[in-house]
Amino acid sequence: MIKIWYTYSMSGAVAKIIEQVESLTPDEKDEVGLYLLRGDIEDQEAHEKAWVIEIQRRVAEIDSGEAELVSLENVKKRFNRA
């Protein structure tokens, strides 16, 4: 049985699924968890690829002189003035 406080923010369909999952064995729960995480992993891989592209873009800006590097000391001074 699902605890009442946990069901307040979920739909009836989600509550029903969770109730069914609670009756599974630990191994079965692991399988369900891995299935659900698989989508997150794919999203994470897409985000990582996007960050690699962004990092490459930033490095190219630095190498070309288009971007100006600022020392940590100067950044701290700017924030202390604000």
N, C-alpha and C positions, 0 to 999 in steps of 0.2 A: 504494500500500500504506500502511495506517495504521501509524503508529509504535506499538510495543508499549506504551510507557509511557502513551500517550493512551487506550488501550482498557481499561485496568484498571477504571475507574470507570463504564463504560457497558455497556448491554445489547448483546447480539448484534445486535439489530435496528438500534440506533443506529449501531453500528460498521459495519454493512453499508451503511446510508444514507450515512454519511460517506465510506466507500470509493467509493460511486457518485458522490458530489458531487465528490470529488477528480478524477474523470475528465472533469468538465464544463469548458467554456470559461469564461474569466473573465466574459463576459456572462451565461452561464447561471447561474454561481454568484451573480452579482448578483441575478438574478431570484429564485433560491431564497432568498437572504438577505432580500430585500424582502418576500417572501411570509411568511417566519418572523417578521420584525419587525412586520408588520401587526398581529398579535395583541397585541404589546407596546404598540404605539401606542394601540390601543383601550383597553387597561388603563390606560395613562398618562393618556388623556383622562378616564377614569372617576375616577382618583385626583385629577386636577386639579379636576374638578367637585366632588368631595367636599371638597377643601381650600378651594375658594371658599365653599362652604356653611359650613365650620368658621370661616373668617375672618370671614364675615358675622355668625356667631353671637357670636364673641368681640368684634367691634366693637360689636355691640348691647349686650353685657354692660358694656363700658366706657362706652358712651354713657348707659346707664341708671344707672350708678353701682354696679351689682351686682358688678363686678370692680374690684379695687384695683390700680392700677399701682404698680410698685416701680421705683425708679431703679436704674440699673446700679451705681452706687456702693453702694447698700444690698445689692444681690445679692452683690457682691464681698465685702462685709463679712460677710455670712452664711456664705459659703463659706469664708472665711479662719478663721472660728471653728470650723468643723467639723473 
